[in-house]
Amino acid sequence: MGSDFSKYVEEINFKSQYRNLIKKLKNKKVLIYGAGSFFQYINSNYDLSALDIAGISDLKFVEEEYGKDFLGYKIIPFSKIKSQKIDVILLTIQHYKKVWLDFEANLFYETDFKIFPLAKQNKELESKNLYSPIVLLHRVNWKKILKTKRKLPILLTELDYISKIKAMETVEHNSKKILSKLQKKVRKNKIKVCFTLHQASKWKCETIYKLLDESEHFEPYIIVTIPDVNNPDYPSIKKSHFEQTVEFFKERNYRVIEGYDWKKRQYIPFKKFKPDIIFYQQPWDVQKKQAPLVASKYSLTFYVPYFIANAGNEIEYGLDFHLHLYRHYILNKEIYDFYSSKMLNKGKNLRITGHPQLDYFYLNRDEIDNAQKKYVIYAPHWSINVPVENYSTFLWNGKYILEYAKSHPEISWVFKPHPILKYRLKNQKIMSDDEIENYWNEWEKIATVYETGDYMDFFKHSYAMITDCGSFLTEFFLAKQPVIHLVSSNAIPYNPSAAKIVKTYYQAHNIDELENFLKTVIIDKNDYLKEKRLSLLQEMKLDSCYAAKNIVDDIKQELRL
């Protein structure tokens, strides 16, 4: 849909809704929540002056922006909402249901704020979203609901829980039928396995693909699609990026399918490609008609995350996406115990296999250990001002490390930024377009700048890494070389596996500590934590695991091969 919502506002009869909303909110102090493309369209095409608007909030606004102007409205960062003298939070988000539920039931439960959507979806659209209430209402614990004072948020919470259970049951029912069908099919025909992703840099299933391709029983494909985001500036939603990703795989002789129709501007349902198994690599921004819940009707849904699990947060295990999978492959037992203790399905679909990204070390151990170590990698994360992760430390060290690299030309530097760091720097107004371009150009003068997917060769030839990226903390661990870990004071906790690994790294919380480690570890090459790191690597046995074979063996076992 992009940023043109003209057809949508007609479908929901927004003009009539807005007239009624003005009457409802008369003499009410209103806070706008949601500063994205939907709000910007409404603000540009309709007069909102009839509402008494105190300001606008959005997760992208940081505390330093408090009181500044955004499209004529006072910026109120999310953390400041509860302190505002307002009556109503008005959700100016197109798909507002989950946010409404979270605000009502969790975030603003103890306040007197009323929560309203600016534009309600019509009944037909509502029926396609949220819960399918008629199917679910009979499961509600009405005694619990009727005893509470604020019945709506509790009811919505209950419905949300029941809908998750219902979806899990649906996927399980679908998967049994599909598996039975495939067990018969594999005796005569090849099983079509499709890997779907948005970015070449997130391709971490090469070893699985190759093993499947070598087998007489399977025919693997890559489906390139785009993420379901409304921001036209988001890098991987652009046609040029899509075409580059397609070309990346074609050049490497993968079988490639295009999962997005650029002429019609439509996502192509995966059913059209007749997949038997679909591997996902990203749990967020998956378009509904391409998501596991829908795909479970005609294929088995598998998941290998593009990152090595590191966060102690539900983004890795607790999304609806994770409950709609037939298989979720994970690194080790520590992560299994951690996830299963928190997942609604108790980890029923989890399987411990290792991660295929680490197969590189299993398959090339001697070569890696004996390779010339000539690079230092600087790999900054993208998560600037992101409440969910907040790993990024770029604000306090990004420019410093560039200047340090300039002053040490005797070092062969590799600049390996996260693929969307540029976008985030611009989105958060940390740097202007010119400043971003200049920063990258300065690195290109003194280093190898590498932003694509095949980076393991740099790992093999590097004697140190400087990073705040989560996944690299485990990946580079297997290289046996030191890491200067740039630590954010606002980062979410690590899971038990990653927490053990980072204790063997040199943790820099500020410039003084960073400067000290740069001299000790990089210049003097005094890796005094090496024995501790190697001992932990031996204990965890991460480099003695062939994940791709474990995953393919699991598939074969399910198919009774």
Salt bridges, closest charged atoms under 4 A:
ASP52 OD1 - LYS29 NZ 3.24
GLU104 OE1 - ARG150 NH2 3.23
GLU124 OE2 - LYS128 NZ 3.90
GLU126 OE2 - LYS97 NZ 3.32
GLU158 OE1 - LYS144 NZ 3.93
GLU169 OE1 - ARG139 NH2 2.94
GLU172 OE2 - LYS348 NZ 2.82
GLU206 OE2 - LYS210 NZ 3.05
ASP213 OD1 - ARG255 NH2 2.97
GLU216 OE2 - HIS217 NE2 3.83
GLU251 OE1 - ARG252 NH1 3.75
ASP276 OD2 - LYS185 NZ 2.72
ASP320 OD2 - LYS98 NZ 3.57
ASP320 OD1 - LYS164 NZ 2.36
GLU334 OE2 - LYS500 NZ 2.83
ASP337 OD2 - LYS333 NZ 2.92
GLU367 OE2 - LYS460 NZ 2.55
ASP369 OD1 - ARG365 NH2 2.99
ASP369 OD2 - LYS480 NZ 3.34
GLU403 OE2 - LYS406 NZ 3.36
GLU410 OE2 - HIS408 ND1 2.91
ASP433 OD1 - LYS426 NZ 3.76
GLU442 OE1 - LYS406 NZ 2.59
GLU442 OE2 - LYS445 NZ 2.95
ASP454 OD2 - ARG252 NE 3.14
ASP457 OD1 - LYS460 NZ 3.36
ASP457 OD1 - HIS461 NE2 3.91
GLU513 OE1 - HIS509 ND1 2.94
ASP524 OD2 - LYS519 NZ 2.97
ASP527 OD2 - ARG533 NH2 2.43
GLU539 OE2 - LYS500 NZ 3.28
ASP543 OD2 - ARG365 NH1 3.05
ASP553 OD2 - LYS549 NZ 2.81
ASP554 OD2 - ARG327 NE 2.80
GLU558 OE2 - ARG327 NH2 3.13
